[in-house]
Amino acid sequence: MVYGLWFMVFLGFLFSPIYHLPYTIDPVFAQSAEELTRQLQEKQEEITKLEAELDSSRKQEKTLKQQLDIIDGQTKVTQLKIEETSLKIEKLRREIIDLSGRIDRISTSVDSLTEILLGRIIKTYKYGSVNTLDLLFSSEGLSEVLARLKYIQVAQANDKKVLYQLQATKAAYNDQKQDKETRQTQAEKLNDELENYKIQLAKQKGEKEELLRVTQNDEIKFQGLIAQLKADADSISRAISNVGLKIGPVSKGQVIGAEGLTGCTSGPHLHFEVYENAKVEGGRVSGSRVNPHNYLDNGRLGSPMQGYPGGTHISTEYGEKYALGFHTGLDIYDNPSVGTPILAADSGVAYAIGDSGCRISGFDHGPAKGIVIDHGNGIVTLYWHLL
């Protein structure tokens, strides 16, 4: 009976809310768990509100001020996500520390108590095996015999009950160990997310600086860039829908043209695109555009321009261009002049493509010229603004 009571007191101590662990909390997060949860909820609500406002802003007329406001809004959302993720990491850190402390403290005690209780059961069963005649002669009377028998029965039942409770506690702590591992995995993922948000924040700030640089904070220049980007995209769409003469087979690394200043562009460069699940058939290119880095960075495609990547620069990546619209390829250049050799990124069959131009003042450099290569493996590459 005494062991059972002691064990219940021990469990109460372990699970008591006033049980404290010896660790130091970062002063930035020096608040209760309830306060931490409240702050996390407030961050999430603020993010939801800002994202709704951004969705509404994107549907409005494109002006330079509106685009700058959108970038500022995106930056604010990213900053809030950094703060939200930091709160989640701190919350998990506390939970992991709490679980670690409890698991470490109980691990040896559980085994020790199990051994004690097993010994108690063996001992009480040993007493229980004494026959009634032995108990009668060793006792002062019938009442003491009955009392001793009753005690043995109660002690045996209680010890078995406490042992079952102890085994259940061990199982529960095994679950807590698994819970700790799960939370550690979650924390690792959140740390990765945090780093990605920090990179994203730096990129957004850079986009704002670049937008201000290329537009010089001038609405007319901003609208001109929007028109140029759209006109160039339309020009490429017409070109790949009306593929010209078949040039013939080309080998990987073969010179197929030169960096030029043709079509709708602000300066000499190669506009390079990659299409998946694609082919040239019926005078048109079919397939889906993908980020060229998916093929260039892992070596599945070779250099599309002499000197790439070390001796060249990328002026515009695949994706959004200064918050002006979606850019469908990589713009690669090596210097302000024209003439750098353009290379076949892989072997295949080359076709000529072209378009009349974009007719946007300041960006129109006459008819656009280019080449597409069907590599015969579901990949088609496009080379644009050639001489």
N, C-alpha and C positions, 0 to 999 in steps of 0.2 A: 504493500500500500504506500509506503514511504517513497519507494522508487517512482511509482506512478505519479505521485504529487510533485516530486522534484522535477520529473520530465516535463510535466505541463507548465510548471513555472519557467523552465528553461526555454520551452517553445514560446511562451509569452514574451520573454525577454528578447528573443530573436526577432519576433514580428512586431514588437511594440513600436508605435510611431515616434517615440522619444529616443529610439536607438540611433545614435549618431556615428558617422564614420569619420575617421581622421583624414580629411582632404581639404585643400584650399580651393576656393572658387575664384575664377578670374573676376576682378572687380567690375569689369564691364557687364557681367552677368550676375552680379550679386543681388539676387532676389529669390523669392520662394518659387517652388515649382508652379504654383498657381499663377504667379505673376509672369513667369516665363511663358506659360501657356496662353495667357491673356495677350501678351505682346506679340506672340506668334500669330494669333488669330487676327489681331489688328493689322499686322503686316499683310496677311493674306487678303483681308477685305480691301485694303488700300490698293494692292496690286490688281485685284479684280475690277475695282472702280476705274483705275487709270487705263487698264487695257480696254475697257469699254469705251472710254473717251477717245483713245487712239483709233479704235475701229471706226468710230464716227468721224474723226478728223480725216482719215484716209479716203473717205467717200466724198469729201468736199473738193472744190476746185483746187488744182495744184498751183500754188504760188510759192515763191521763195520763203516768205515768212512762215507759211503754213508748213512747209517741209522742214524748216529749222525747228519749228515748234514740235513737229512729230519726232524728230531726232532727239530733242530735249526730253520729250515724253518717254521715248524708248529708253533713254539713258536713266531716267528716274525709275522706270520699272525694273531695269536691270540692277540698279543700286538697291532697290527694295528687295529684289530676289536674293542679292548677296546677303543683306541683313536677315532675311527670312531663313536662308540656308544656314547662316551662322547660328541663329537661334535653335534650329533643328539639331545641329551638330552639338550644341551645348546641352540641349535636353537629353540627347542620346548619351552624351558623355557622363552626365550625372547618373542616368539609369544604369549604365555599364559599371560605373564605380560602385553604386549601391549593390548591384548584383554580385560583383566581384567580392566585395567585403563580406556579404552574407554567405556566399559559397565557400570562401576560404575559412570563415569562422566555424561553419557547421561541419565541414568535411571530415575532420578528425573526430569531432564530438559524436557524430552519428555512429561511426564505427565503434567507438568506445562504449557508447550506450548500448549498442546492439550486443556487444560481447557481455556486458554486465547483465543485461536482461536475459540472454540465453542461459547464463550461469544461474540466474535466479529461477528460471523455469525448471532447469535440471534439478536444482536443490529442492524446490517445492515438490516436484514429482518424486524425488527420493524420499522426502518425508511422507508423501502421499502413499508410498508403497508399504509403509509400516502397517502391519495388520491391527485390527481393532483390539485384539487381546493384549498386544504389546503396549498400546496406548493406555489400556485399562489398568495394567499393572504399574505403568510409569506415572499415572495420574492419581490425584488424591480422591477423585470421585467421578461419578457419571457425568455430572455437569461440566467438569473440566475436559473430559474426553470429547464431549459434543462440541465444546467451544473450540478445542484444538482442531478437530476435524473441519469445522466450519471455517476456521481461519485459513487452513490449507487450501480448501476449495476456493475461497474468495481470492486468496493470494495468487493461485494458479490462473484463475479467470482474469484477474486484473493484469497480471504480467503478460499474458497472451494478448490482451487488448492493447496494452501499451506498445508491445512489439509490433503489432499490426499498424499502429499509428506511426511508429518510427519508420517502418518500411514505406508507408505512404509518404512520409516526409522526405525520405531519400528519393523516391520517385519524383516528387514535386521539385526537388532541387536539381534532379537530372533535367527536368523540363526547363528550369531556370538557367542551367548551363547552356542549353540549346538556344534559349531566348537571348542570352548574352551574345552568343556567336552570331545570331541573326542581326542583333542591333549593331554589332561591330561591322558586319558586312554593309548594313545600311549607312553607317557613319563613313565608311570608305567611299561609297558611291556619292554621298553628299559632299565629301571633300573634293571629289573629281568635279562635281557640278559647280562647286564654289569656284574652282580654278577656271572652269569654262566661262562662268559668268564674269569673272574678272577680265578674261581675254575679250569677251564680248563687249564689256564696258569700254575698254581701251579702244576697240575697233569703232564703236559708235562715236566716241569723242573724236577719233581720227576722221571719220566720215563727215562730221560737222565742219572740222577745220578744212578738209578737202573741198567740200561744197562751197564754203566761203571763199576759198582760194580760186577755184575755177570760175565762179560767178562774180567774184569781187563784190559780193553782196549787192549785185545788180539784178533787178527783176527781168530786164530785157535779155540779158545774157542767160539767165536761168531758163526762160521760156525758149530761147534759141537752142540750148542744149537738149531740152526735152524734145523739141521738134527734130533735131539732128538724130537723136537716138532712135526715135520712132521711124524716121525716114530711112535710116540705115537698116533697121530690122525689116522694114517693108521691102527694101531693095534686095536683101538676102532671100526673103521669102519668095519673091518673084524669080530670082535666079535659080533656086533649087527646085522650082516648079517648072522650069523651062531649061533643062540641062542641054548644053550645046554638043559640039562634035566630040566624038571619042578620040582622045589623044593616043591611048594605047597603054600597054603594060609599063609599069615603073617599078623600080627596086627600092627597098628601104634605104634612106639616106641619099637618094638621087636628087640632084637639083631639078626642081620643077618650075621655078620662077624666081622673082626677086621682090623684096619688100618695096611697096610702092605708095603712091599718094593718089589713089583713084577712088571714085565714088564719093560717098558722103562721110567725110572724116575731118578731124581737126588737125591731123598730122600724119606723117609716114608711120606705118606699123603693119603688122600681120594680125588679122582677126582670124583666130583658129577655133574651129568647132569640131565636136565629136558626136556622132549619132550611134545609138545602140539599136539592135534588132532592125538593122537598116540595110538597104541596098539601093542601087541606081537601076531603075526599071521604068520603061515607058516614058522616058524623058523627064523624070523627076526623082528626087531623093525622098525615100520613105524612112521612117524611124523616129526615135525619140532623142532629143538633145540631152546630153549629160555633161557634168563638169569634166573638162579635159584632164584635170588633175587626177581623176580616177584612173586614167590610163597612162599619163606621162610620169607620175611620181613613182609608180611601181615597175616601170620599164616595159609595160605591155605595148606602148608605142614609143618610137624614138623621137629625136628632136625634130620639130617642125621648122626650125630656123637655125641657121648656122650660128653657133655660139650659145644656144640655149642648153641649160638654164644659166650657167655661170656668167656668160658674157653678154647677157641680155637683161631686159627689165620688163615687168608686166605693169602696164599703166592701168588696166582695168581687169579685175577678176570676173569669173563667171558668177552671175547673180545680179544683185542690185547695184546700180551705178550711181553713186552720189545721191541716193534716194530719188533718182529721176525715173527709174523704170528698170525692167529686167534686162540684164545683159546676157547674151546667149553663148558667149565664148570667152576666150582669153585674148586680150590685146597685147601683143608682144612687140618690143622694139629694141634696137641696140644703140642707136644714136639719132640725132635729128634729121639725118639725110636718108636718101633712098638707096636701094641697090643690094642690100644684104641678101645672100642666097636663101631661098625657101626650099626646104627639103621634104621629101615624102616620109611621113612618120612610119610607114610600113609599106610592104610591097602590095601591089594591086593594079587596078585598071583606072587610069585618069581620064577625066572629062573636063572640058572647058565650060565655064559658066560666066555670066555677065549680066549687067543691067544698065539702063540708060543714065542713072545718076539720081540725085536726091533733090536738086533745085532748091536747096536751103542756102540763103545768102551767108557767105563766110565759111561754108562747109562743102560746097559743091566743087568737086575736082574732076568733073567730066564723067564719062562712062565708067562704071565699076567693073573690075576684072577679077576673076578667081578661078580656082580649080577644085573639083571634088574627086576623091579617090575611093572607089569601092574596093575594100580589102578582101572581099569574098568570104568573110567569116562573121558577117552580121554587123561589122563596123564600117562606117563611112566617115571620112574626115574632110573638112572644108577649109580652104585657104583663101582669104579675101583681102581686097585692096592691093592686089599685085600690079606690077608694071605691065 
